Amino acid sequence: MTAALQEPDSDAVPQQDPHPTAPETDDGPEERTQEARAAQRELFAHAPGFILGSAASFGGSLVGGAQHGVSGGHVAGDVFLGGKTEIHHHAPAADAAVSGEIPRERLDALAAVFVESPAFPAALERLRRERVLVLSGAHASGRHAAACMLLHRLGVPAVRALSAETTPATLAGRLTHPGGHVLRDLPLTRNRPLRDTHLYAARDQLRQTDGYLVVTVENSPFLLGPTPMRWEPPEAADVLRAHVARLRGADVEDLLSLGPVRDFLSRHSRGRHHPGEAAEFARALASYDGSDEAAARLADFGQAAVEKQCRDRLSDAGTDLRDKAFLIALAVFDRAPYVLAAELADRLFVHFQRLQHPEEPPEIPVFGLAAETRLERAGAEGEMRNETTEWGEVPQFTAYFPREDTPRALLAEVWTGHPSARPALVAWLKELARDARPVVRTRAAAAAALLACADLPSAIALLIDGWAVSRFFGARVTAANALTLAQLLDAPVVLRLLTQWCTDAHWARRWTAIRAFGLLAPLRPDLAAPALGALAARARADDSSPTESSNLIESTALLLSVGERRGEMLSELVGLLHHDTTAVRALGLNAFVRACDNAEENALVEWYAHTGMYQADSARDLATLWRTALGDRAHTRQALKALRTWVYAAQYRADAARALELLLPALVVTAADRDRLSHELRTLRGEDGGPRPPVADRLLAVLHPAAATP
């Protein structure tokens, strides 16, 4: 009976794939696939922000107009799922330079309950010395409250909040008042990074006005030059104690010893709560009167309340099937355009209807309830936000749950609490994985990752493995994305699974694992070394098809995009040069050359010019890799092409030009080395095919100092 209701496996029948492939060969498919860096950008752009966290720029910690953190003694944001719908239409600001003074009483109220973390004194001293401080931290970690308190502790006469419309380029022009300034959750993107030049200009202006500035940002790869002060939130117990003492004043330690309080604090120790949640829990704790009802309220607080309401909504016989399908679709497309959730929820409803009432054709009203009503029924909210597309930002009506842990709880409840819904849910997610829109495919992978956290064996068997062994490239990318996101969510044994799949007998599983390691390491720098070990183990077999070899090289090259571990990765690649297997040595050189042949923002050339050249070990290892690649006949041509990329970058970056001037002498050991580099620079044409760029002449003078001397 179950088999009759199960949708046919989409990967087993002919279909039109959005990424066509060439016919398979005995060694696997020889297909033209998406470059790993492009796949990485797609994953960063469309995966849910609460999964990626620091890896993607999803704005600040503003959720539905309420800050889920400690701010001026006030914590906003609903705990419960239902009963609130707000539609915000944010028109462009008439004056982007608007700023206002934060009321003194608000700062005093915050100061009364603020708890310093160990990083606070160092941050205060740095702000006092440099006048400008970039404070980075995780979502809802209380960094805005910390920014206000840093300025408050300096004793400035006033603290002004800068407009959210302020951009890095316009920052200095906004600092026209004396005293303190705070810019909350500056949104950074690839096209709008924060550079050190922006901070230099701001510091010059602040010296003139005797001012100070704190900029808060989420952990972001788009800080190009500035070294932020990392903000870690204080312990939940300290936050709870401070708030309860102010609200109640007595028997604080007795309240903290209650069972529900100990449970709350133990969950926080595993990173499941933010300072704002601790402050909110403190208000519930301050009203505790010893009754059973009060104890139950404490026990049901937070995550437990969300999980219970998810169960209640899904099991409610009074909620029709279409509303439940919409609720599940919202969990998959949380903080995505509302139209996606609404459109694709109806597809899920069709699967549910076929499963529950196969004798009745599904009926979907063409004109149904208004968006506000549907969101209210689902306990969600909506507002107009700018959605990033490949053509630029466009306004979209975005739907989201007030609490970011709701999607995970909801999907876990569907997957484990209602197994009869699995056939419909699996068929729907397979449909989403074949959609032409990147955001839809990525969200299907994210949903599979969340299901894997709840029940990994079933998620692998019913979804991820089917995608992983598909002959279609797009399905394998979805599997790699799902495993990457599952590891970020700390799903069990994913790392072991990926390591095993790297040497699996099935070529498609190997491809999937190799791609997943390349995607994962930049997001989890601590896994970069194990990832390289697994990729090298596959290369050691020396029996990869051309497609798999290319995938190995691209994924290994992505390991060099891990900013804080680039020096370590260069050292690891140098180690591969001494491996007794030619294929492993070739992997190290090919990956290094591929990483160098990249001029995008935050590329290896930028890192070397800004940081690497000042680190003796990194500079030595990079020179060793360059010298080896240029001198190896199998890699010389590609290495020279990558070197041209660095020279072109040096046209526009003075630090890159200086770095090359210091690097080139280290690449010359023999006369042949000098002749090879000289010939490349003399014959170099401009990027547009024009004359040789002037920077090439400067580099030639470095190679031949005697000829350059008058």
C-alpha positions as CSV (number, residue, x, y, z in Angstrom):
1,M,0.0,0.0,0.0
2,T,2.8,2.4,0.8
3,A,4.6,1.7,-2.4
4,A,1.5,2.6,-4.4
5,L,1.3,5.9,-2.7
6,Q,5.1,6.6,-3.0
7,E,6.0,9.0,-5.8
8,P,8.3,7.5,-8.4
9,D,12.0,8.2,-7.9
10,S,12.6,11.2,-10.0
11,D,16.2,10.2,-10.6
12,A,15.2,6.9,-12.1
13,V,13.2,8.3,-15.1
14,P,14.1,10.4,-18.0
15,Q,13.9,14.1,-17.2
16,Q,15.0,17.5,-18.3
17,D,17.9,18.5,-16.0
18,P,18.7,22.2,-15.5
19,H,22.4,21.2,-15.8
20,P,22.6,18.9,-18.8
21,T,25.4,16.4,-18.9
22,A,27.2,14.4,-21.6
23,P,26.8,10.7,-21.8
24,E,28.6,8.6,-19.2
25,T,31.9,6.8,-20.0
26,D,33.4,3.8,-18.3
27,D,35.2,6.1,-16.0
28,G,32.2,8.2,-15.0
29,P,30.5,11.1,-16.7
30,E,32.5,13.6,-18.7
31,E,30.3,16.6,-18.0
32,R,30.6,20.4,-17.9
33,T,29.7,21.3,-14.4
34,Q,29.4,24.4,-12.3
35,E,32.7,25.7,-10.9
36,A,33.1,25.0,-7.2
37,R,33.5,28.7,-6.3
38,A,30.2,29.5,-8.1
39,A,28.5,26.7,-6.2
40,Q,29.9,28.1,-3.0
41,R,28.5,31.5,-3.7
42,E,25.1,30.0,-4.5
43,L,25.1,28.2,-1.2
44,F,26.1,31.3,0.7
45,A,23.5,33.4,-1.0
46,H,20.5,31.1,-0.5
47,A,21.0,28.9,2.6
48,P,19.1,29.9,5.7
49,G,21.0,32.5,7.8
50,F,20.5,30.6,11.0
51,I,22.4,27.6,9.6
52,L,25.3,29.5,7.9
53,G,25.6,32.0,10.8
54,S,28.9,33.8,10.2
55,A,29.5,32.5,6.7
56,A,26.9,34.6,4.9
57,S,25.8,38.2,5.1
58,F,22.2,38.0,6.0
59,G,22.0,41.4,7.6
60,G,22.0,42.1,11.3
61,S,20.0,40.7,14.2
62,L,16.9,42.6,13.4
63,V,14.0,40.2,13.1
64,G,10.6,41.6,12.3
65,G,11.5,45.0,13.6
66,A,12.5,43.7,17.0
67,Q,16.0,43.1,18.3
68,H,16.4,39.6,19.7
69,G,19.0,40.7,22.2
70,V,19.7,43.0,25.0
71,S,19.2,46.6,24.0
72,G,18.6,49.4,26.4
73,G,17.1,47.0,29.0
74,H,14.5,45.9,26.5
75,V,14.2,42.6,24.8
76,A,11.7,42.1,22.0
77,G,10.5,39.2,19.9
78,D,7.7,36.8,20.5
79,V,8.3,33.3,22.0
80,F,5.0,31.9,20.7
81,L,4.1,31.0,17.1
82,G,0.6,32.4,16.8
83,G,-1.4,35.5,16.8
84,K,0.8,38.2,15.3
85,T,1.1,39.4,11.8
86,E,2.9,42.6,10.9
87,I,3.4,43.9,7.4
88,H,6.1,46.4,7.2
89,H,6.6,48.6,4.1
90,H,9.9,50.3,4.4
91,A,10.1,53.3,2.1
92,P,13.5,54.7,1.2
93,A,14.7,57.2,3.8
94,A,14.5,60.8,2.7
95,D,17.7,61.6,4.5
96,A,20.2,58.8,4.8
97,A,22.3,61.0,7.2
98,V,19.7,61.0,9.9
99,S,21.0,60.1,13.4
100,G,19.6,60.6,16.9
101,E,20.8,60.6,20.5
102,I,20.0,57.5,22.5
103,P,18.2,58.7,25.6
104,R,20.3,58.8,28.7
105,E,17.7,56.9,30.8
106,R,17.9,54.1,28.3
107,L,21.6,53.8,28.6
108,D,21.4,54.0,32.4
109,A,18.8,51.2,32.4
110,L,21.0,49.0,30.3
111,A,24.1,49.8,32.4
112,A,22.2,48.6,35.5
113,V,21.9,45.0,34.1
114,F,24.8,44.8,31.6
115,V,27.3,42.1,32.2
116,E,30.8,42.4,30.9
117,S,32.3,39.5,29.0
118,P,36.1,38.8,29.3
119,A,36.6,40.7,26.0
120,F,35.0,43.9,27.2
121,P,38.1,45.5,29.0
122,A,40.3,44.9,25.9
123,A,37.6,46.3,23.6
124,L,37.2,49.4,25.8
125,E,41.0,50.1,25.8
126,R,41.2,49.6,22.1
127,L,38.3,52.0,21.5
128,R,39.9,54.6,23.8
129,R,43.1,54.3,21.8
130,E,41.9,54.0,18.2
131,R,38.6,55.9,18.4
132,V,37.0,53.4,16.0
133,L,36.1,49.8,16.9
134,V,34.5,47.1,14.7
135,L,32.7,44.7,17.0
136,S,31.8,41.4,15.3
137,G,29.8,38.5,16.7
138,A,27.2,35.9,16.1
139,H,23.6,36.7,15.6
140,A,21.8,38.0,18.7
141,S,24.9,37.8,20.8
142,G,24.3,41.2,22.4
143,R,26.9,43.1,20.5
144,H,24.8,46.2,20.1
145,A,24.3,46.4,23.9
146,A,28.0,46.0,24.3
147,A,28.6,48.8,21.8
148,C,26.4,51.2,23.7
149,M,28.1,50.3,27.0
150,L,31.6,50.7,25.6
151,L,30.7,54.3,24.7
152,H,28.9,54.8,28.0
153,R,31.9,53.6,30.0
154,L,34.1,56.1,28.1
155,G,32.1,58.8,29.7
156,V,31.1,60.5,26.4
157,P,28.5,63.3,26.8
158,A,26.1,61.6,24.4
159,V,25.7,58.4,22.3
160,R,24.2,58.8,18.9
161,A,22.7,56.0,16.8
162,L,23.6,56.3,13.1
163,S,21.1,55.6,10.4
164,A,20.8,52.0,9.2
165,E,21.1,53.5,5.7
166,T,24.7,54.4,6.3
167,T,27.1,52.7,4.0
168,P,30.9,52.1,4.4
169,A,31.6,54.8,1.8
170,T,29.4,57.4,3.6
171,L,30.4,56.5,7.1
172,A,32.9,59.3,7.7
173,G,30.5,62.0,6.6
174,R,28.0,61.0,9.2
175,L,30.3,61.7,12.2
176,T,29.7,65.4,12.6
177,H,28.8,65.5,16.3
178,P,31.1,65.1,19.3
179,G,30.7,62.2,21.7
180,G,29.9,58.6,20.9
181,H,28.4,57.1,17.7
182,V,27.1,53.5,17.2
183,L,26.3,52.0,13.8
184,R,24.2,48.9,14.4
185,D,24.6,45.8,12.2
186,L,26.2,47.4,9.2
187,P,25.1,45.2,6.2
188,L,28.1,44.0,4.2
189,T,28.1,42.3,0.9
190,R,30.6,41.3,-1.8
191,N,29.9,44.5,-3.6
192,R,29.9,46.7,-0.5
193,P,32.7,45.5,1.9
194,L,34.1,47.4,4.8
195,R,37.7,48.4,4.0
196,D,40.4,49.8,6.3
197,T,40.3,53.0,4.2
198,H,36.8,53.6,5.4
199,L,37.9,53.4,9.0
200,Y,40.9,55.6,8.4
201,A,38.6,58.4,7.0
202,A,36.3,57.9,10.0
203,R,39.1,58.1,12.5
204,D,40.3,61.4,10.9
205,Q,36.9,62.9,11.3
206,L,36.5,61.7,14.9
207,R,39.7,63.3,15.9
208,Q,38.4,66.6,14.6
209,T,35.1,66.3,16.5
210,D,36.5,64.5,19.6
211,G,34.3,61.5,18.9
212,Y,34.3,57.7,19.1
213,L,32.6,55.1,16.9
214,V,31.6,51.5,17.4
215,V,30.4,49.6,14.3
216,T,28.7,46.2,15.0
217,V,28.6,43.5,12.3
218,E,27.8,39.9,12.1
219,N,30.8,37.7,11.5
220,S,31.4,38.4,7.8
221,P,34.0,37.5,5.1
222,F,33.5,41.1,3.7
223,L,35.8,42.9,6.2
224,L,38.6,43.6,3.9
225,G,41.4,45.0,6.0
226,P,39.8,45.9,9.3
227,T,40.6,43.6,12.2
228,P,37.4,43.4,14.2
229,M,37.2,42.8,18.0
230,R,35.4,39.5,18.4
231,W,32.5,39.8,20.8
232,E,31.5,36.7,22.8
233,P,28.4,37.0,24.9
234,P,28.6,36.7,28.7
235,E,27.5,33.6,30.5
236,A,23.8,33.1,30.7
237,A,23.9,32.6,34.4
238,D,25.5,36.1,34.9
239,V,23.0,37.7,32.6
240,L,20.1,36.0,34.4
241,R,21.5,36.9,37.9
242,A,21.9,40.6,36.9
243,H,18.3,40.9,35.6
244,V,16.7,39.0,38.4
245,A,18.5,41.0,41.0
246,R,17.3,44.2,39.5
247,L,13.7,43.0,39.0
248,R,13.3,41.1,42.3
249,G,16.2,42.1,44.5
250,A,16.1,39.2,46.9
251,D,16.5,35.3,46.9
252,V,18.3,35.4,43.6
253,E,20.5,32.4,44.3
254,D,17.5,30.4,45.5
255,L,15.8,31.1,42.2
256,L,18.8,30.1,40.2
257,S,18.9,26.8,42.0
258,L,15.4,25.8,40.7
259,G,15.3,22.8,38.4
260,P,13.9,24.6,35.3
261,V,16.5,27.3,35.7
262,R,19.3,24.7,35.8
263,D,17.9,23.1,32.7
264,F,17.8,26.5,30.9
265,L,21.4,27.2,31.8
266,S,22.6,23.8,30.8
267,R,21.0,24.3,27.4
268,H,22.7,27.7,27.1
269,S,26.1,26.1,27.8
270,R,25.6,24.2,24.6
271,G,25.1,27.4,22.7
272,R,21.3,27.3,22.3
273,H,20.5,30.6,23.9
274,H,21.4,34.3,23.5
275,P,21.7,37.1,26.1
276,G,18.2,38.3,25.0
277,E,16.7,35.0,25.8
278,A,18.4,35.0,29.2
279,A,17.0,38.4,29.9
280,E,13.5,37.3,28.8
281,F,13.7,34.2,31.0
282,A,14.7,36.5,33.9
283,R,11.4,38.3,33.7
284,A,9.5,35.0,33.9
285,L,11.8,33.9,36.8
286,A,11.3,37.2,38.6
287,S,7.5,36.5,38.7
288,Y,8.0,33.0,40.1
289,D,5.8,32.5,43.2
290,G,6.4,28.9,44.0
291,S,3.2,27.6,42.5
292,D,2.9,24.6,40.2
293,E,1.7,26.9,37.4
294,A,4.7,29.2,37.8
295,A,7.1,26.2,37.7
296,A,5.3,24.9,34.5
297,R,5.8,28.3,32.9
298,L,9.5,28.2,33.5
299,A,9.7,24.6,32.3
300,D,7.9,25.4,29.0
301,F,9.9,28.5,28.3
302,G,11.8,29.0,25.0
303,Q,12.6,26.0,22.9
304,A,10.3,23.6,24.7
305,A,7.4,26.1,24.1
306,V,8.3,26.2,20.4
307,E,8.4,22.4,20.1
308,K,5.1,22.0,21.9
309,Q,3.3,24.5,19.7
310,C,4.8,22.9,16.6
311,R,3.3,19.6,17.8
312,D,0.0,21.2,18.5
313,R,-0.3,22.9,15.1
314,L,0.5,19.8,13.2
315,S,-1.8,17.5,15.2
316,D,-4.7,20.0,15.3
317,A,-7.6,18.4,13.6
318,G,-9.2,21.8,13.0
319,T,-6.3,23.0,10.8
320,D,-6.9,21.9,7.2
321,L,-4.3,20.1,5.1
322,R,-3.5,23.2,2.9
323,D,-2.7,25.3,6.0
324,K,-0.4,22.6,7.3
325,A,1.3,22.4,4.0
326,F,1.8,26.2,4.0
327,L,3.2,25.9,7.6
328,I,5.8,23.3,6.5
329,A,6.7,25.3,3.4
330,L,7.3,28.4,5.5
331,A,9.7,26.4,7.6
332,V,11.7,25.5,4.4
333,F,11.5,29.0,3.0
334,D,11.8,31.0,6.3
335,R,13.2,34.5,5.6
336,A,12.7,34.0,1.8
337,P,10.1,35.6,-0.5
338,Y,6.6,34.9,0.6
339,V,5.6,34.0,-3.0
340,L,8.0,31.0,-2.9
341,A,6.5,29.6,0.2
342,A,2.9,30.1,-1.1
343,E,3.6,28.7,-4.5
344,L,5.5,25.6,-3.4
345,A,3.2,25.0,-0.4
346,D,0.4,24.2,-2.9
347,R,2.6,21.6,-4.5
348,L,3.1,20.0,-1.1
349,F,-0.6,20.1,-0.5
350,V,-1.1,18.2,-3.7
351,H,1.2,15.4,-2.5
352,F,-0.6,15.4,0.9
353,Q,-4.0,15.2,-0.7
354,R,-3.0,12.3,-3.0
355,L,-1.6,10.5,0.1
356,Q,-4.6,11.1,2.4
357,H,-7.4,11.1,-0.1
358,P,-6.2,9.4,-3.3
359,E,-9.7,9.1,-4.6
360,E,-10.3,12.9,-4.6
361,P,-8.5,15.2,-7.1
362,P,-6.7,18.0,-5.2
363,E,-8.4,21.4,-5.5
364,I,-6.4,24.6,-5.1
365,P,-8.3,27.9,-5.1
366,V,-6.9,30.3,-7.6
367,F,-7.8,33.2,-5.4
368,G,-7.4,32.3,-1.8
369,L,-6.8,34.1,1.5
370,A,-4.7,37.3,1.7
371,A,-1.1,36.9,2.6
372,E,-1.6,38.6,6.0
373,T,-4.3,36.1,6.9
374,R,-2.2,33.1,5.9
375,L,0.8,34.3,7.8
376,E,-1.3,35.0,10.9
377,R,-2.7,31.5,10.8
378,A,0.8,30.1,10.6
379,G,2.1,32.3,13.4
380,A,4.5,34.0,11.0
381,E,5.2,37.6,10.0
382,G,6.1,39.5,6.8
383,E,7.8,42.6,5.7
384,M,9.3,44.2,2.6
385,R,13.0,43.5,2.3
386,N,15.6,43.8,-0.4
387,E,16.4,40.4,-1.9
388,T,19.8,40.0,-3.6
389,T,19.7,38.6,-7.1
390,E,22.4,38.2,-9.8
391,W,21.2,41.5,-11.3
392,G,21.1,43.5,-8.0
393,E,18.8,44.0,-5.1
394,V,15.0,43.9,-5.7
395,P,12.2,44.5,-3.1
396,Q,10.4,41.3,-2.0
397,F,7.7,40.6,0.6
398,T,9.5,38.2,2.9
399,A,7.9,35.8,5.3
400,Y,9.5,34.6,8.5
401,F,8.9,33.1,11.9
402,P,9.6,35.4,14.9
403,R,12.0,32.8,16.4
404,E,14.7,31.4,14.1
405,D,14.6,28.0,15.9
406,T,11.0,27.4,14.7
407,P,11.9,25.9,11.3
408,R,14.1,23.3,12.8
409,A,11.6,22.3,15.4
410,L,8.8,22.2,12.9
411,L,10.6,20.0,10.3
412,A,11.9,17.7,13.1
413,E,8.3,17.3,14.3
414,V,7.0,16.5,10.8
415,W,9.8,14.0,10.1
416,T,9.8,12.1,13.4
417,G,6.4,12.8,14.9
418,H,4.3,12.2,11.7
419,P,6.1,9.5,9.7
420,S,3.0,8.9,7.6
421,A,3.7,12.3,6.0
422,R,7.2,11.2,4.8
423,P,6.2,9.9,1.3
424,A,4.6,13.2,0.4
425,L,7.4,15.3,2.0
426,V,10.2,13.2,0.3
427,A,8.5,13.5,-3.1
428,W,8.0,17.3,-2.7
429,L,11.7,17.9,-1.7
430,K,12.8,15.9,-4.7
431,E,10.7,18.2,-6.9
432,L,12.3,21.2,-5.2
433,A,15.8,19.9,-5.9
434,R,15.0,19.8,-9.6
435,D,13.6,23.4,-9.7
436,A,15.4,25.9,-12.0
437,R,15.7,28.5,-9.2
438,P,18.9,28.3,-7.1
439,V,17.2,29.5,-4.0
440,V,14.6,26.6,-4.2
441,R,17.3,24.0,-4.8
442,T,19.4,25.3,-1.9
443,R,16.4,25.4,0.4
444,A,15.6,21.8,-0.5
445,A,19.2,20.9,0.6
446,A,18.8,22.9,3.8
447,A,15.5,21.1,4.6
448,A,17.2,17.7,4.1
449,A,20.0,18.8,6.4
450,L,17.5,19.7,9.1
451,L,15.8,16.3,8.6
452,A,19.2,14.6,8.9
453,C,19.6,16.3,12.3
454,A,16.4,14.7,13.5
455,D,16.8,11.3,11.9
456,L,20.0,10.9,9.9
457,P,19.7,7.3,8.6
458,S,16.2,8.0,7.1
459,A,17.2,11.3,5.6
460,I,20.3,9.7,4.0
461,A,18.3,6.7,2.7
462,L,15.2,8.5,1.4
463,L,16.8,11.8,0.1
464,I,20.5,12.5,0.3
465,D,21.9,9.2,-1.1
466,G,19.5,9.3,-4.0
467,W,20.8,12.7,-4.9
468,A,24.4,11.7,-4.3
469,V,24.3,8.8,-6.8
470,S,22.4,10.6,-9.5
471,R,23.9,10.9,-12.9
472,F,22.7,14.5,-12.9
473,F,25.1,17.2,-11.7
474,G,22.4,19.3,-10.1
475,A,21.2,16.5,-7.9
476,R,24.7,15.8,-6.7
477,V,25.2,19.5,-5.8
478,T,22.0,19.3,-3.8
479,A,23.4,16.3,-1.9
480,A,26.7,18.1,-1.3
481,N,24.9,21.2,0.0
482,A,22.7,19.0,2.3
483,L,25.7,17.3,3.8
484,T,27.6,20.5,4.2
485,L,24.7,22.2,6.0
486,A,24.0,19.1,8.1
487,Q,27.6,19.2,9.4
488,L,27.2,22.9,10.2
489,L,24.1,21.9,12.3
490,D,26.3,19.3,14.1
491,A,24.3,16.3,12.7
492,P,26.0,13.1,14.0
493,V,28.6,11.2,11.9
494,V,28.4,13.4,8.8
495,L,32.2,14.0,8.8
496,R,32.8,10.2,9.0
497,L,30.3,9.6,6.2
498,L,32.0,12.2,3.9
499,T,35.4,10.7,4.6
500,Q,34.1,7.2,3.6
501,W,32.3,8.5,0.5
502,C,35.6,10.1,-0.7
503,T,36.9,6.6,-1.4
504,D,33.5,4.9,-2.2
505,A,33.2,2.5,-5.1
506,H,30.5,4.7,-6.7
507,W,31.9,7.6,-8.7
508,A,29.0,9.8,-7.9
509,R,29.2,9.4,-4.1
510,R,32.9,10.3,-4.4
511,W,32.1,13.4,-6.4
512,T,29.5,14.4,-3.8
513,A,31.8,14.0,-0.9
514,I,34.7,15.8,-2.6
515,R,32.5,18.8,-3.4
516,A,31.0,18.8,0.1
517,F,34.5,19.0,1.7
518,G,35.3,22.0,-0.5
519,L,32.1,23.8,0.5
520,L,32.5,22.9,4.2
521,A,36.0,23.9,5.0
522,P,35.6,27.7,4.4
523,L,32.6,27.6,6.7
524,R,34.2,25.4,9.4
525,P,38.0,26.3,9.3
526,D,38.7,23.7,12.0
527,L,37.8,21.0,9.5
528,A,40.1,22.3,6.7
529,A,42.9,19.9,7.7
530,P,40.7,16.8,7.9
531,A,39.1,17.8,4.6
532,L,42.5,18.0,2.9
533,G,43.5,14.6,4.3
534,A,40.3,13.0,2.9
535,L,40.9,14.7,-0.5
536,A,44.5,13.6,-0.6
537,A,43.5,10.0,0.3
538,R,41.3,9.9,-2.8
539,A,44.0,11.4,-5.0
540,R,46.4,8.7,-3.7
541,A,44.4,6.0,-5.5
542,D,45.5,7.7,-8.8
543,D,42.5,6.3,-10.7
544,S,40.2,9.4,-11.0
545,S,38.4,10.3,-14.2
546,P,39.1,13.8,-15.6
547,T,35.8,15.0,-14.1
548,E,36.7,13.7,-10.7
549,S,40.2,15.1,-10.9
550,S,38.9,18.5,-11.7
551,N,36.5,18.3,-8.8
552,L,39.3,17.3,-6.5
553,I,41.4,20.3,-7.6
554,E,38.5,22.8,-7.2
555,S,37.6,21.5,-3.8
556,T,41.2,21.5,-2.6
557,A,41.6,25.1,-3.9
558,L,38.6,26.2,-1.9
559,L,40.5,25.2,1.3
560,L,42.8,28.2,0.5
561,S,39.8,30.5,0.9
562,V,39.7,29.8,4.7
563,G,41.1,33.2,5.8
564,E,42.3,32.4,9.3
565,R,43.7,29.1,8.2
566,R,45.4,30.0,4.9
567,G,48.8,29.9,6.3
568,E,48.2,26.5,7.8
569,M,46.8,25.3,4.4
570,L,49.8,26.6,2.5
571,S,52.0,24.6,4.9
572,E,49.9,21.5,4.3
573,L,50.2,21.9,0.5
574,V,53.9,22.2,0.8
575,G,53.8,18.9,2.7
576,L,52.0,17.3,-0.2
577,L,54.9,18.2,-2.5
578,H,57.0,15.6,-0.6
579,H,54.5,12.8,-0.9
580,D,55.6,9.6,-2.5
581,T,52.6,9.5,-4.8
582,T,52.8,11.7,-8.0
583,A,49.0,12.2,-8.0
584,V,49.0,13.6,-4.5
585,R,51.9,16.0,-5.4
586,A,50.0,17.0,-8.5
587,L,46.8,17.7,-6.5
588,G,48.7,20.1,-4.2
589,L,50.2,22.0,-7.1
590,N,47.1,22.1,-9.2
591,A,45.0,23.3,-6.3
592,F,47.5,26.0,-5.4
593,V,47.6,27.3,-9.0
594,R,43.8,27.2,-9.2
595,A,43.5,29.2,-6.0
596,C,46.0,31.8,-7.3
597,D,44.2,32.2,-10.6
598,N,41.4,34.2,-8.9
599,A,41.0,37.9,-8.7
600,E,37.7,38.1,-6.9
601,E,37.3,39.9,-3.6
602,N,39.2,38.2,-0.7
603,A,41.2,36.1,-3.1
604,L,44.6,34.7,-2.2
605,V,46.5,37.6,-3.8
606,E,44.6,40.0,-1.5
607,W,45.3,37.9,1.6
608,Y,49.0,37.6,0.7
609,A,49.3,41.4,0.1
610,H,47.5,42.3,3.3
611,T,48.6,39.5,5.7
612,G,50.6,36.6,4.3
613,M,53.7,38.5,3.2
614,Y,54.2,39.7,6.8
615,Q,54.1,36.1,8.1
616,A,57.5,34.5,7.6
617,D,56.2,30.9,7.4
618,S,53.4,31.8,5.1
619,A,55.6,33.8,2.8
620,R,58.2,31.0,2.6
621,D,55.6,28.4,1.9
622,L,53.8,30.4,-0.7
623,A,57.2,31.1,-2.5
624,T,58.0,27.4,-2.4
625,L,54.7,26.5,-4.0
626,W,55.0,29.2,-6.7
627,R,58.6,28.2,-7.4
628,T,57.7,24.5,-7.7
629,A,54.7,25.1,-9.9
630,L,56.6,27.4,-12.3
631,G,59.4,24.9,-12.6
632,D,57.3,21.8,-13.1
633,R,56.7,21.3,-16.8
634,A,53.2,19.9,-16.2
635,H,52.2,23.0,-14.3
636,T,54.3,25.8,-15.8
637,R,51.7,27.1,-18.3
638,Q,48.8,27.3,-15.7
639,A,51.2,28.8,-13.1
640,L,52.2,31.6,-15.5
641,K,48.6,32.2,-16.3
642,A,47.9,32.6,-12.5
643,L,50.9,34.9,-12.2
644,R,49.4,37.1,-14.8
645,T,46.3,37.3,-12.7
646,W,48.4,38.6,-9.8
647,V,50.1,41.1,-12.0
648,Y,46.8,42.4,-13.2
649,A,45.6,42.7,-9.6
650,A,48.8,44.7,-8.8
651,Q,47.7,47.3,-11.3
652,Y,44.9,48.4,-9.0
653,R,46.3,47.5,-5.6
654,A,49.5,49.1,-4.4
655,D,49.9,46.5,-1.6
656,A,49.7,43.7,-4.2
657,A,52.4,45.4,-6.3
658,R,54.6,45.7,-3.3
659,A,54.0,42.1,-2.4
660,L,54.9,40.9,-5.9
661,E,58.1,43.0,-5.8
662,L,59.1,41.1,-2.6
663,L,57.9,37.8,-3.9
664,L,59.6,37.6,-7.3
665,P,63.2,37.5,-6.0
666,A,62.3,34.5,-3.9
667,L,61.1,32.7,-7.1
668,V,64.5,33.0,-8.8
669,V,67.0,30.2,-7.9
670,T,68.4,29.5,-11.4
671,A,69.0,31.5,-14.5
672,A,66.2,29.6,-16.1
673,D,63.8,30.9,-13.4
674,R,64.8,34.5,-14.1
675,D,64.5,34.0,-17.9
676,R,61.1,32.4,-17.6
677,L,59.7,35.3,-15.4
678,S,61.4,38.0,-17.5
679,H,59.9,36.5,-20.7
680,E,56.4,36.4,-19.2
681,L,56.6,40.0,-18.0
682,R,58.1,41.4,-21.3
683,T,55.4,39.7,-23.4
684,L,52.6,40.5,-21.1
685,R,49.7,42.4,-22.7
686,G,47.1,44.5,-20.8
687,E,43.9,42.9,-19.7
688,D,42.2,44.5,-22.7
689,G,44.9,43.4,-25.1
690,G,46.6,46.8,-25.0
691,P,50.2,47.6,-24.2
692,R,52.2,46.1,-21.4
693,P,51.0,47.5,-18.0
694,P,53.5,49.8,-16.2
695,V,53.5,47.5,-13.2
696,A,55.2,44.8,-15.4
697,D,58.1,47.2,-16.0
698,R,58.5,47.7,-12.2
699,L,58.6,44.0,-11.7
700,L,61.2,43.6,-14.5
701,A,63.3,46.1,-12.7
702,V,63.1,43.9,-9.6
703,L,64.3,40.9,-11.6
704,H,67.1,42.9,-13.3
705,P,68.2,45.6,-10.8
706,A,71.5,46.3,-12.7
707,A,69.7,47.0,-16.0
708,A,67.3,49.3,-14.2
709,T,70.1,51.4,-12.6
710,P,71.0,54.6,-14.6
